[in-house]
Amino acid sequence: MKEFLPEEIRITAEKIKGEISKVLVGKEQVTDYVLAACFAGGHLLLEDLPGTGKTLLAKTLAKAINGSFKRIQFTPDLLPADVTGLNYYDQKQGEFRFREGPVFAGILLADEINRATPRTQSSLLEAMEERQVSVDGETRPLPDPFFVIATQNPVEALGTFPLPEAQLDRFMMKLSVGFPSFEGELDMIERYRINDPGEQVRPVCETAQVKKIQEAVKQVYLHPEVGAYLLKIVQATRKDPNLLIGASPRSTLAFMRASQALAAVRGRGFVTPDDVKELAPFVLGHRVMRNNDYRDGRAGWDMIRALAAEIEPPTEPFSEAEEKSR
């Protein structure tokens, strides 16, 4: 993909969504956001009740893009070396060798990430930000692309360690899969009645193609007025008297790239204000904190929606071609 071709990205996205829809029923919008996070080169935090398909979503995505997949079950006794790997002495060779940890994967599922101690949680910071791991002074690159999908339970607090702001800020989006509709769950019963649909999932692209898409997404046009609209939403979180912590400059860049990626997933070469407004809760909601020091993902989403609704969006044109033709 040497040049930016929105239609090619849309077709690839539709193929991947088609494979995911075999096992996850009625979640097209959530799948759009997951692909946007992946194509933007970000990471994803899924907060939802057990049994809603978080793990299944990650495994199916990895299979659809033919990527390497590893899962870490985070527990209080998990150590940083259990994530990153460690050096050990090989008696046969008479030398120290490095044993890779599960973080060396194209797609890493950090299951119930908030059950691990802060020390272990922090072992992912370098990997998520720098796409590398440093062990005993030696730095090793991670696979490219590298996509972390972390999960946590929103209602169970016993034996958990809430993610610190520095860790939350490294997740491009925070989403909830949610329960299916009555019709969707009925369809799920029929699909799983005899066979496991997961066995029918097939690779529809390669990770090299995903990497090319990540580069192509950067070419999605962002009209200056749409960029200003995006920034106004971010800065509104810093001025709101009800918020103790507003969105960071890192979140501004994540917001921009996620908006570009969502436009590309939907086959457009330009970002619209609707893309920005639609993604705002999921990119910014987990990055803000209310004055009472209580962090709630869904409350954050609602607050960002309310802030975005107060800001007047720009009017057309939004595409680069339309702007030049004026």
C-alpha positions as CSV (number, residue, x, y, z in Angstrom):
1,M,0.0,0.0,0.0
2,K,2.4,2.6,-1.3
3,E,-0.2,5.3,-1.6
4,F,-3.2,6.0,0.6
5,L,-6.3,4.2,-0.7
6,P,-9.2,4.6,1.6
7,E,-11.3,2.0,-0.2
8,E,-8.5,-0.7,0.2
9,I,-8.4,-0.1,4.0
10,R,-12.2,-0.2,4.2
11,I,-12.2,-3.6,2.3
12,T,-9.6,-5.0,4.6
13,A,-11.5,-3.7,7.7
14,E,-14.7,-5.3,6.4
15,K,-13.0,-8.7,5.9
16,I,-11.6,-8.6,9.5
17,K,-15.0,-7.5,10.9
18,G,-16.6,-10.3,9.0
19,E,-14.4,-12.8,10.8
20,I,-15.0,-11.2,14.2
21,S,-18.8,-11.2,13.6
22,K,-18.7,-15.0,13.3
23,V,-18.1,-15.2,17.0
24,L,-19.2,-11.8,18.4
25,V,-22.8,-11.0,17.4
26,G,-24.2,-7.6,16.9
27,K,-21.1,-5.6,17.9
28,E,-20.3,-3.8,14.7
29,Q,-19.7,-0.4,16.2
30,V,-17.4,-1.8,18.9
31,T,-15.5,-3.7,16.3
32,D,-15.0,-0.5,14.3
33,Y,-13.4,1.1,17.4
34,V,-11.2,-1.9,18.0
35,L,-9.9,-1.8,14.5
36,A,-9.5,2.0,14.7
37,A,-7.3,1.5,17.8
38,C,-5.3,-1.2,16.0
39,F,-4.9,0.7,12.8
40,A,-3.9,3.8,14.7
41,G,-1.1,1.9,16.4
42,G,-2.6,2.4,19.9
43,H,-3.6,0.0,22.7
44,L,-7.0,-0.9,24.1
45,L,-8.6,-1.3,27.5
46,L,-11.8,-3.3,27.7
47,E,-13.8,-2.9,30.9
48,D,-16.7,-5.1,31.2
49,L,-18.3,-7.9,33.1
50,P,-17.0,-11.5,32.7
51,G,-18.4,-13.5,29.8
52,T,-19.1,-10.6,27.4
53,G,-16.5,-11.7,24.8
54,K,-13.4,-9.7,25.7
55,T,-11.0,-12.5,25.4
56,L,-12.8,-14.0,22.4
57,L,-12.5,-10.6,20.6
58,A,-8.8,-10.4,21.1
59,K,-8.1,-14.0,20.0
60,T,-10.3,-13.7,16.9
61,L,-8.7,-10.4,15.9
62,A,-5.2,-12.1,16.1
63,K,-6.4,-15.0,14.0
64,A,-8.0,-12.7,11.4
65,I,-4.8,-10.8,10.8
66,N,-2.6,-13.9,11.1
67,G,-0.7,-12.4,14.0
68,S,1.0,-14.0,17.0
69,F,-1.1,-14.0,20.1
70,K,-0.3,-14.5,23.7
71,R,-2.4,-14.2,26.9
72,I,-1.2,-13.2,30.4
73,Q,-3.6,-13.9,33.3
74,F,-2.7,-11.1,35.7
75,T,-2.7,-12.2,39.4
76,P,-1.3,-10.6,42.6
77,D,1.7,-12.9,42.5
78,L,2.7,-12.2,38.9
79,L,6.2,-10.8,38.6
80,P,7.5,-8.3,36.0
81,A,9.8,-11.0,34.7
82,D,6.8,-13.2,34.0
83,V,5.7,-10.5,31.6
84,T,8.9,-9.3,30.0
85,G,11.2,-12.4,30.2
86,L,14.4,-12.9,32.1
87,N,18.1,-13.9,31.7
88,Y,18.9,-17.4,32.9
89,Y,22.2,-19.4,33.0
90,D,22.4,-22.2,30.5
91,Q,24.6,-24.8,32.1
92,K,25.1,-26.7,28.8
93,Q,26.2,-23.7,26.9
94,G,28.0,-22.1,29.9
95,E,26.4,-18.7,29.3
96,F,23.4,-16.5,30.1
97,R,20.5,-16.7,27.7
98,F,17.4,-14.7,27.5
99,R,14.0,-16.3,27.7
100,E,11.3,-14.2,26.1
101,G,8.2,-13.4,28.1
102,P,4.7,-13.4,26.6
103,V,5.0,-9.7,25.9
104,F,6.9,-10.7,22.7
105,A,3.7,-11.1,20.6
106,G,1.9,-9.2,17.9
107,I,-1.3,-9.1,20.0
108,L,-1.0,-9.3,23.8
109,L,-4.0,-10.0,25.9
110,A,-3.4,-8.7,29.4
111,D,-6.4,-10.4,31.1
112,E,-7.7,-8.7,34.4
113,I,-4.7,-6.4,34.4
114,N,-5.8,-4.6,37.6
115,R,-5.3,-7.8,39.6
116,A,-1.5,-7.5,39.3
117,T,0.5,-5.3,41.7
118,P,1.6,-1.8,40.5
119,R,5.1,-3.1,40.1
120,T,4.0,-5.7,37.6
121,Q,1.6,-3.4,35.8
122,S,4.5,-0.9,35.3
123,S,6.4,-3.6,33.4
124,L,4.1,-2.9,30.4
125,L,4.8,0.9,30.4
126,E,8.0,0.7,28.3
127,A,6.5,-2.0,26.0
128,M,3.3,0.0,25.3
129,E,5.1,3.3,24.8
130,E,8.4,2.4,23.2
131,R,7.6,-1.0,21.6
132,Q,10.6,-2.4,23.4
133,V,11.7,-4.2,26.5
134,S,14.8,-3.6,28.6
135,V,16.1,-6.4,30.8
136,D,19.4,-6.2,32.7
137,G,20.4,-3.2,30.6
138,E,19.8,-4.8,27.2
139,T,17.0,-3.4,25.0
140,R,15.0,-5.8,22.8
141,P,12.5,-4.7,20.2
142,L,8.9,-6.1,20.2
143,P,7.1,-7.3,17.1
144,D,5.8,-4.6,14.8
145,P,2.8,-4.0,14.9
146,F,2.4,-4.5,18.7
147,F,-1.1,-4.3,20.1
148,V,-2.0,-4.6,23.8
149,I,-5.6,-5.5,24.7
150,A,-6.1,-5.3,28.5
151,T,-9.3,-6.3,30.3
152,Q,-10.7,-5.5,33.7
153,N,-13.9,-6.1,35.7
154,P,-15.7,-2.8,36.5
155,V,-17.6,-4.1,39.6
156,E,-15.1,-6.3,41.4
157,A,-12.7,-4.3,43.7
158,L,-11.6,-7.0,46.1
159,G,-8.0,-8.1,45.4
160,T,-7.5,-5.5,42.6
161,F,-5.0,-2.6,42.1
162,P,-6.5,0.3,40.2
163,L,-4.4,1.3,37.2
164,P,-2.5,4.6,37.8
165,E,-3.0,7.6,35.6
166,A,0.3,7.0,33.8
167,Q,-0.8,3.5,32.8
168,L,-4.3,4.6,31.8
169,D,-2.9,7.4,29.6
170,R,-1.1,4.8,27.5
171,F,-4.3,3.2,26.4
172,M,-5.6,4.9,23.3
173,M,-9.2,3.8,24.0
174,K,-11.3,2.3,26.7
175,L,-14.3,0.4,25.5
176,S,-17.1,-1.8,26.8
177,V,-18.3,-4.8,24.7
178,G,-21.7,-4.9,26.5
179,F,-24.4,-7.5,26.5
180,P,-25.9,-8.5,23.2
181,S,-29.5,-7.7,22.2
182,F,-32.3,-10.3,22.6
183,E,-32.1,-11.1,18.9
184,G,-28.3,-11.1,18.9
185,E,-28.1,-13.5,21.8
186,L,-30.7,-15.7,20.2
187,D,-28.5,-15.8,17.1
188,M,-25.6,-16.6,19.3
189,I,-27.4,-19.6,20.7
190,E,-28.1,-20.9,17.2
191,R,-24.5,-20.4,16.1
192,Y,-23.0,-22.2,19.0
193,R,-25.6,-24.9,19.2
194,I,-23.6,-27.6,17.3
195,N,-20.2,-26.1,16.4
196,D,-17.8,-23.5,17.7
197,P,-17.8,-20.6,15.3
198,G,-14.3,-19.7,16.4
199,E,-13.0,-22.7,14.5
200,Q,-14.3,-21.2,11.3
201,V,-12.3,-18.0,11.7
202,R,-9.6,-17.7,9.0
203,P,-6.8,-15.2,8.3
204,V,-7.9,-12.5,5.9
205,C,-4.8,-10.4,5.9
206,E,-1.2,-10.4,7.2
207,T,0.4,-8.4,10.0
208,A,2.6,-6.7,7.3
209,Q,-0.5,-5.4,5.7
210,V,-1.7,-4.0,9.1
211,K,1.6,-2.2,9.5
212,K,1.2,-0.6,6.0
213,I,-2.3,0.5,7.0
214,Q,-1.0,2.1,10.2
215,E,1.4,4.1,8.0
216,A,-1.4,4.9,5.5
217,V,-3.7,6.2,8.3
218,K,-1.3,9.1,8.9
219,Q,-2.3,10.4,5.5
220,V,-6.0,10.8,6.4
221,Y,-6.7,14.5,6.0
222,L,-7.6,16.5,9.1
223,H,-9.1,19.8,8.2
224,P,-7.7,22.6,10.4
225,E,-11.2,23.4,11.7
226,V,-11.8,19.8,12.6
227,G,-8.4,19.7,14.3
228,A,-9.4,22.8,16.3
229,Y,-12.7,21.2,17.2
230,L,-10.9,18.2,18.5
231,L,-8.5,20.4,20.6
232,K,-11.4,22.4,22.0
233,I,-12.9,19.2,23.4
234,V,-9.6,18.2,24.9
235,Q,-9.0,21.6,26.5
236,A,-12.6,21.7,27.8
237,T,-11.6,18.8,30.1
238,R,-8.9,20.9,31.6
239,K,-11.2,23.8,32.3
240,D,-14.1,22.0,33.7
241,P,-14.4,22.8,37.5
242,N,-15.9,19.3,38.1
243,L,-12.7,17.6,36.9
244,L,-9.5,17.2,39.0
245,I,-7.5,15.9,36.1
246,G,-8.0,16.8,32.5
247,A,-6.8,15.1,29.3
248,S,-3.1,15.2,28.6
249,P,-1.3,16.3,25.4
250,R,-0.6,12.6,24.8
251,S,-4.4,12.1,24.6
252,T,-4.6,14.9,22.0
253,L,-2.3,13.0,19.7
254,A,-4.1,9.8,20.4
255,F,-7.5,11.5,19.7
256,M,-6.2,12.8,16.4
257,R,-4.8,9.4,15.3
258,A,-7.8,7.5,16.4
259,S,-10.1,9.8,14.4
260,Q,-7.9,9.4,11.4
261,A,-8.1,5.6,11.8
262,L,-11.9,5.5,12.3
263,A,-12.3,7.5,9.1
264,A,-10.1,5.0,7.2
265,V,-11.9,2.0,8.6
266,R,-15.1,3.5,7.1
267,G,-13.5,4.2,3.8
268,R,-12.9,7.9,4.0
269,G,-9.8,9.9,3.3
270,F,-10.7,12.7,5.7
271,V,-11.9,13.1,9.3
272,T,-15.4,14.6,10.0
273,P,-16.6,16.3,13.2
274,D,-18.8,13.3,13.7
275,D,-15.8,11.0,13.9
276,V,-14.3,13.3,16.6
277,K,-17.5,13.6,18.6
278,E,-18.2,9.8,18.4
279,L,-14.7,8.8,19.6
280,A,-14.3,11.5,22.3
281,P,-15.8,9.5,25.2
282,F,-13.7,6.4,24.5
283,V,-10.4,8.3,24.0
284,L,-10.8,10.8,26.8
285,G,-13.2,9.3,29.3
286,H,-10.6,7.2,31.1
287,R,-8.1,10.0,31.2
288,V,-10.1,12.4,33.4
289,M,-10.8,12.3,37.1
290,R,-13.6,13.9,39.0
291,N,-12.9,16.2,42.0
292,N,-14.1,13.6,44.5
293,D,-11.2,11.3,43.4
294,Y,-13.6,8.7,42.2
295,R,-12.8,7.2,38.8
296,D,-15.6,5.5,36.9
297,G,-15.3,4.6,33.3
298,R,-18.9,5.1,32.4
299,A,-19.2,8.3,34.3
300,G,-16.1,9.6,32.4
301,W,-17.8,8.7,29.1
302,D,-20.9,10.6,30.1
303,M,-18.9,13.7,31.2
304,I,-17.0,13.8,27.9
305,R,-20.2,13.4,25.9
306,A,-21.7,16.4,27.8
307,L,-18.6,18.5,27.2
308,A,-18.5,17.7,23.5
309,A,-22.2,18.5,23.1
310,E,-21.5,22.1,24.3
311,I,-18.9,22.7,21.7
312,E,-20.1,23.9,18.3
313,P,-18.8,21.6,15.5
314,P,-17.4,23.1,12.3
315,T,-19.3,22.9,9.0
316,E,-18.3,21.5,5.6
317,P,-16.0,21.1,3.6
318,F,-13.8,18.6,5.5
319,S,-12.0,16.8,2.7
320,E,-8.8,18.2,1.2
321,A,-10.2,18.0,-2.4
322,E,-13.3,20.0,-1.4
323,E,-11.2,22.6,0.4
324,K,-9.0,23.1,-2.7
325,S,-12.0,23.4,-5.0
326,R,-13.4,26.4,-3.1
